């Protein structure tokens, strides 16, 4: 069995040696830039870990793993244009470093490169793998669309929010596990159990992200605390707070979040106080735990000796308990 | 053998009955809008015609045909954002009718739908088909990148220009023919001959477009004459004129094309006069004929009775001799 660190290195090594660029270099430079900036390589590691549950030959899954990582980075590239985000992982985003047209077109080319890597996959189940990938890719777009729509809506229900993050974040983690399992030769039952495991880990992962934005340590988190509050983003915390607040607090929240004259500090402090009063932190942690338990129940059913599952369990815990 | 009209109807019918939309409708509405606006359906018709050369069962190629049409429309959608084009086929472009974010994201989803249709293809040669498609898609992006780069360059050579239009326009027509032939069961030799045929038809097609922009009849052409001149676009005509002009005329052209104070009419009239003096129209027509002949030589070698090639020959002639 491989360790997470080894797999991350394998992924980074494969990305570094893959020759993505050719002429015109101006099209490919933003792609290699985006991929070199790094990140945790969660999705490709999940592909390899999942394959490794069923097979010791994980090299057969490397191309699919890289394909998923490229796809993920493509979505970030285009999302950053739409969200007008200037910085990603401490570096200027592509549309800032180059320009918007380059970001659109290099993003498109990057998406095609993701398919290229998936097509390299020597699996007899290529059609099944591509179908999973394609359905997932479409769902990720749907998630981004809902996310943008929620920005202009006043009310978003908890159910709607969970569905949005399932589409935008969870299904890709789930698909990574599913594709890895298919390549590793898993049964359909195990493949689907791993998909469900990934889906719930993804939900917990995103709620942890929401939580860190308010209750994280900015020195560890790597970005400023309270960004979601200032942006009036409908996170799990805000949705839950609006649901549980009394009339007075709800009114205060709504006025404050929409008030452009109020300072960043005032917004963050006041909203956090209301969150504290309503025990939003604990409610969110409980929800995270609930998703985590659901995920573990699915993983438990996968017909593999439990000692082979250790690394996957570790990774899931890292994702959920992360401080950054 | 099917006639072009029948195939266009088949394509339109298949697009109309394909259920592309689901929730969120805001993501899918721009896709159905773009596809319903129509166009000549050249690429899917080429897929079907090419398949029909080798097989009477063209239904097996319909999904691939629709996939290519969706891909082509996706490239137009994203190109229109980059080119800041407000109108396409007499209708507002997606980024005008909705907004830029919608155009980016719906474009991405559209691209994924193109793969969906290709994946539906029941061919045993799916891997080969997807590889052709993927390579072509990347080349189309490269073509668009060169096209944008040429805008900011002062000098573009004829060779560079031909390579750019080969990537941006020709390879997709070529790939349509190649994919149709693969599905129809053609030999590798015939498949590659049809690719070359399509490539040269594509080059002739694009030069005809350049020609119509200056020498077309605006009532038939459907857009205003001289748009390329006003935009200082490095078309085949301009590149050739700069190459053949004397020092004085070249200087006049360069100053005029970059002069923002000069009227549209003055630019068009003066440049056209220089074109006329240099017989640019005839030179371009000759180049078109040259490409057409090369294309026909490749088609001639395809090991199919010549009477089966009639419709393909007709379509090629329509594309090259078109007035709009």
HADDOCK unambig.tbl for C-alpha pairs under 7 A between the chains (distance, minus, plus):
assign (segid A and resid 24 and name CA) (segid B and resid 142 and name CA) 6.55 0.50 0.50
assign (segid A and resid 27 and name CA) (segid B and resid 142 and name CA) 6.94 0.50 0.50
assign (segid A and resid 27 and name CA) (segid B and resid 145 and name CA) 6.46 0.50 0.50
assign (segid A and resid 82 and name CA) (segid B and resid 101 and name CA) 5.37 0.50 0.50
assign (segid A and resid 101 and name CA) (segid B and resid 82 and name CA) 5.38 0.50 0.50
assign (segid A and resid 105 and name CA) (segid B and resid 141 and name CA) 6.70 0.50 0.50
assign (segid A and resid 109 and name CA) (segid B and resid 138 and name CA) 5.90 0.50 0.50
assign (segid A and resid 109 and name CA) (segid B and resid 141 and name CA) 6.29 0.50 0.50
assign (segid A and resid 112 and name CA) (segid B and resid 134 and name CA) 6.45 0.50 0.50
assign (segid A and resid 112 and name CA) (segid B and resid 138 and name CA) 6.43 0.50 0.50
assign (segid A and resid 116 and name CA) (segid B and resid 134 and name CA) 6.81 0.50 0.50
assign (segid A and resid 134 and name CA) (segid B and resid 112 and name CA) 6.45 0.50 0.50
assign (segid A and resid 134 and name CA) (segid B and resid 116 and name CA) 6.81 0.50 0.50
assign (segid A and resid 138 and name CA) (segid B and resid 109 and name CA) 5.89 0.50 0.50
assign (segid A and resid 138 and name CA) (segid B and resid 112 and name CA) 6.43 0.50 0.50
assign (segid A and resid 141 and name CA) (segid B and resid 105 and name CA) 6.70 0.50 0.50
assign (segid A and resid 141 and name CA) (segid B and resid 109 and name CA) 6.29 0.50 0.50
assign (segid A and resid 142 and name CA) (segid B and resid 24 and name CA) 6.55 0.50 0.50
assign (segid A and resid 142 and name CA) (segid B and resid 27 and name CA) 6.94 0.50 0.50
assign (segid A and resid 145 and name CA) (segid B and resid 27 and name CA) 6.46 0.50 0.50
